[in-house]
Amino acid sequence: MIGIEPALGFLATWIGGKLGKAVENRVDSLLESGLTRLHDLVQARMSGDSAYEKFESELSDGVENPRTRERVRLSLEDLCEQDPEFARELEALVEQLVATQQASGIQTGDNGQVFTGDVSIKASGGSAAAVSMGDVSIGGARQDPR
């Protein structure tokens, strides 16, 4: 089995609308359709689950809480253990999404960031630049990247 983490990443992408307007015309329709089917499958089984409802609510507000994500991961694992048919269907959808994503060149991850075309990020004067980064050490001193 591919695992629950890719499913959560795809769900976060779909729920949070993180594919965004910038790429909506370039997103392969199979990827978009697969994301919708994955969301519908999981939502149908987890409707009423407080962790999943919080996950959807937070992502809709642009917030991704690692604790909520972990609770949903555990709930999904339980569902897969209890219902092998659901587990097979979830795995098949995730495998299809991974294959479609790789073929399309669109990459989504835990941050759900997508870039198409040219992207340029520049750092100068001993600084660091990135779209997203954690703590950074510059010249031995730990710096807050914000």
N, C-alpha and C positions, 0 to 999 in steps of 0.2 A: 504494500500500500504506500502511496506517495506520502500520506500524512495529513494531519489536520492543519498544520501551519500554512501550507499553500492555500487551503480552502479559506482560512481566516483572512489571508492577504487579499484574495480575490473578493471576498465578501466586503472587506473594508473599502476596496476600490469601488465596488458597485454602490454600496450604501452611501459612502461619502461623496460620490459623484466626482471622484478624483481623476477620472480620465479627462474631464474638462472640455471646455469649448475649443481649446487650442488644437485638439487632436480629433474631435468628434467626427470630422469628415474623413479622417484617415484610419480610423479604427476599423479593423476588419469586422464585418457584420457577424461572422461566426463567433468572434470573441465577445462582442456585445450580447449576442443571443445566449452564449454559454454562461456569461456572468448573470444574466437575468434568470436562466434556468437554475443555476446554483443557488441564487438568492431565494427563489421561489421554493425550491426543495427544502432548504434549511429553515426558512421562515415557516413553512407549513408544519414542520416537525417541532420547531422550538417556540411557536406562538404561545404566549403565556409564560414562558421561561423568563424570570426577572433579569437574569444576566444578559440574555439575548436582547431583550427589550431595551435595556440600558445601553448595550453595545450599539444598537441601531440609533438610539436617541443621541448618544455622544457623537457618533460618526456623522450623523446628519447635521450636528452643530459644529463639525470640524475638529472634534476632539477625539484622540485615540488614547484611551487609558489602558496601560499594560495590565493592570489588575482585572479590569473588566474583560479584556481579551483572553486572559488566562482562565477566567471563570467560564467563558463561552467555549474555549478549547476543551476544558474538562467535561462540560456538558455534551459537546459533540462526541468526544471519545466514549462517554457512557452510552449515548444513543447508538453509536456504531457497534459497541459490544452487545447491546440488547437487541439490535435489529440488523442482522447481516445483510438483508436486502437493501436497507438504507445505506449501509456502509459501502456496498458494491456500487450503488447508484452515485453516491458522493464521490467515490474514487474514480469512477468512469468520467464524471463531469470534470473533476480536477485534472485528470490526465489529458482530456480533450483541451481544456483551457491552457494547460502548460504547453502542449504541442502547438496550439494556435498562436499563443503569445510568442513562442520562439520563432515560428514561421513569419509572424508579422513584424518582428523587430521591436515591438512595444514592450517595455519592461516596467513592471510595477513591483513594488516591494512593500515593506512594512510602512514606509512613509508615503507610498502611493504617488510618487513623483514621476511624471512622464515628460519627456522632452523629444521633440522632433525637430529636424532641421539643425541649423548651426547653433551651438551654445558656447559661450565664451565666459570663463570666470577667471579673474586676474587678481593676484595679490602682489603688493609691492611694499617696500620699506620694512621688510622683516615681518610682515603680517601673514595671515592665512585666509584663504577664501574658499568657500564651498557653498553649495545650495543648502546643505544640511551637514552639521558636524557636531560631535560631542566636545568634551574638554580637549584643549590643545596646549601643547607645551612649545613655547617659543623661547629659545635661548635659556632653557632650563626652568623657566618660571611657568607655572600652570596659569593659563588664561581662560576666562569665560569667553566662548566664541561669539556671544552676542555683542 
